[in-house]
Amino acid sequence: MAKKARTSKRHPLASAPVINAAQLGGIETSVLDDGPGRGTRIAWVNTGGGLRYKVVIDRGLDILDAEFHGMSLTWHSLVGITAPSFAYHQGLDWLRSFGGGLVTSCGPCSMGAPCTDGNEELGLHGTHSNTAARVESILNPDLRRGCHEMSITGVVRTAKVFNPNVELRRTVRSPLGEPVIEISDHFVNCGNEPVPHAWLLHINFGYPLLEPEVSTYCYKGKIAPRADSVEWYSRKDFRRAVKPTPLHKGVGEDCTYVEPQADRQGWTTVGVVNEKRRFGVKIDFNTKQFPRMVNWQHWGPGGSYVGALEPVNGGVEGRPVDRKRGWLDGLKPGETRDYFCRITATSDERVLKGLLRLT
């Protein structure tokens, strides 16, 4: 599906007085040399527009750190970065490798709660985030060639002899000088049998972006809270960040499905705004690709304070529940599927006010 078109105009940095574009922004790769993530490949991306983020190549090209003018946008668990391992594909063991971070992708054949589907045992949130990518290309800005963007592209294969054999080609791109991340995902079923297909972008927020009593989730649409939410039905303003609560100790949480309002082409905008610090995150995606979104809220005491907006093509209670609801997607042999998501960090008052009008 085509992305929103960009207007063609001369780039503001085209005539910048620099000899090396790395002075303005770009991508630098490295390998971690300590702790549970030792040996893990990463790529630091500096957009040159106040946004800096870390792509973890060995964790499916997901994004861990993300900072806007030095302020963190996301939440980090005490787990941190771990090296990828198939050992985390059973039951709830995925949580032992969940470092948090701005984008953790879930799928591509199952997502949500661990479950049994027929003879298949499925772990929490699928296998993607514990699968290393094969890097195809890294593009850095080059002002002399008129290249004003940076990107990293890689292939992540969910493969097993016979089935499933699903290939994802992911590109993470940022325009030079803009606080923007664009994620383009292209799936193909390389196998000779149909496979279930599930895809969720777990976009996580933490302090200082997500701050008690001053931050707000921004979205409009039909809302259906999950039955196991501990507080949702008793709160008047469920979009507002609250103080840490004992009800969210351990696994306590609130969670709802949202069917976002969209334009005629299916595009929708959601986000988070810190009204005191006057900055936020805007997320654009297409409801023809992601028909719903999950708003996860975990107001845990002791630093376990995190929430997420999660574009998703199914649900998070497990594959059998999705099948019963009619939400279960699939890929026939040779069939493809495309997803696009744009994440923008912003302190622009017009953008912030526009997001707050969605509450």
Buried (B, 14 or more C-beta within 10 A) or exposed (E): EEEEEEEEEEBEBEEBEEEEBBEBBBBEEEEBEEEBBEEBBBBBBBBBBBBBBBBBBBBBBBBBBBBBEEBBBBBBBEBBBBBBEEEBBEEEBBEEBBBBBBBBBBBBBBBBBBBEBEEEEBBBBBBBBBBBBEBEEBBBBBBEEEBBBBBBBBBBBBEEEEBBBBBBBBBBBBBBBBBBBBBBBBBBBBBEEBBBBBBBBBBBBBBBBBBBEBBBBBBBBEBEBBEEBBBBEEEEEBBBBBEBBEBBEEEBBBBBBBBBBBEEEBBBBBBBBBBEBEBBBBBBBBBEBBBBBBBBBBBBEEEBBBBBBBBBBBBBBBBBBBEEEEBBBEBEBEEEBBBBBBBBBBBBEEBBEBBBEBE
